Amino acid sequence: MASNPHKLQTLDLTFFKALKSNYNVATGNWMASNPGRRISFFEMATIFNTAYNPSASVGKAVCGFDAAGIWPYNPNKYAPEDFRGAAVTEEQQPEQPMTSANTVTQGSTHDLDNSMKPSVQSQPSNPVSEPALCNEVIILLYL
């Protein structure tokens, strides 16, 4: 089973698929209106602009963060099995010999164990469902 880092990539979830689809449509339209011609770098920029403008929106960005479970924070968005393939790359940290340079005294303000712990945000008390949030943002953009 492969790892799935793309599940946390907001642009992969919402933006790039729309951009690819819109670019293919724009390229097909250009080729139909210019039979026998090749697309040069100059035309490519114009075609890309035609595809990019409808693909990039605030609504898609918000939906991407929501779909990834990043905002609103949803720790239950993915099961641990979804990331099992990433375990292949995990390695044990080599033990370092204790020297005065890397020794931490008890009660020190440089407590490495606590500083390395990630902070966990609490989930909102009234979470909004994914489709409702995305539709609400998209509707607001068109008002």
N, C-alpha and C positions, 0 to 999 in steps of 0.2 A: 504494500500500500504506500503510495507516495505521500509526501508531506503536502499540506495545503496552505502555504503562506498567502496565497492569493485571496483567501477568505477574509483577511483583514485589510486588504488593499481596497480602499474606497473607490479609487478610479477604475480598478478592474471590475468592480461590481456594477457600476452604473454608467461610467463615461465612455470607456474605450469600445464597448460593444456598439453603442449608438454611433460613435465616431466612425468606426469601421463600416457599419451599414450605410451611413450617410455618404461616406467617401466612395463606396462602391456604386451607389446610385448616381452621384455626381459625375464619376468617371464614365459610367455607362451613358449618361446623357451627353457628355462632351464628345464621346466617341461616335454617338449616333448623329450628332450635329456636325461632326468633322470627319467624314468617312475617308479612310486612307491616310490620315495624318497620325503621327506618333505624338504622345504627350511629352512635351519638353519640360525642363525645370521651371520655365516661366509659366506654363499653363498649370503645372502641378500646384503652385502656390495659390492660384485662383480657384482651382478645384477644391483644394484643401480648405480654403476660406469658406467656400459654399457649404462644405460638410461640417466644419467646426462650429459655425455660428448657431445652428439649431441643436448641436450636441452639447454645448457647454451652457449650463444654467445653474443657478443657485439651488434650484429644486433638486437637480440630479446630485449635487454635492451633498445636500442634506440627506437625501435618500441613501447615498453611499455610506455615510457614517452610521446611519440607522441600520442598514442592511448588514454591516459588519459588527454591529453590537457595540460600537465605540461610543456613540452618543445617540440617544440616552444609553448610559452604560448598562449592558446586559451580560453578566457573567455566565448566564446559562445559554447563550446563543449557540455555542458549539460544544459538543461532547469531547471528552479527552481523547476518544478514539479518532477524532478528526485530525489530530496532530501526532498520531502515533509514529508516522514515518519520520518525523523530525528527530526522534530518539536515536536514530542511526548516527547522527552527527554529534551527539552529546559525548563529552569526554570527561574523565575525572581530572580535577585540577591537581597538578603536581604539588606535592608537599614541599614547602620551602624550609630550609634550615632556619632555626630561630636565631636571629641576630638582634642587636640593639636597634637596628634601623627599622625592623618590621615587627617589633614587640609592642603590644598594647597593654598598658597597665590597667588594672581593675579600677573602674570608676572614671576612666579617662573620658574626655569629651569627644574623643575620636573612636567611639565604639563602632567598629566595622560591621559587626553583626546586625545592629539596628539600622545603620545607614544604608545597608544594601537591601533592606526589605522594601518591596514596592508598597506604595500607599494604595489603599483600596477605597474607592468612592462608593458611597451607598447608592442603591438604586432609588430613583424617584418614587415617592409615595403613590403617585397616580400616573403610571406609565401610559403613554399613548401607543396604540397599536401601530405597527409599521405602515400599513397602507393608509391609515387615516392621517398620520403625520405627513407622509409624502404628498398625498392629495391636497392636504390643507396648504402646504407650502407652495405647491404648483398653482393652486387656485389664487393664492395671494399674489403671485408673480404676475398674473394676467389681469389683475384688477387695476 
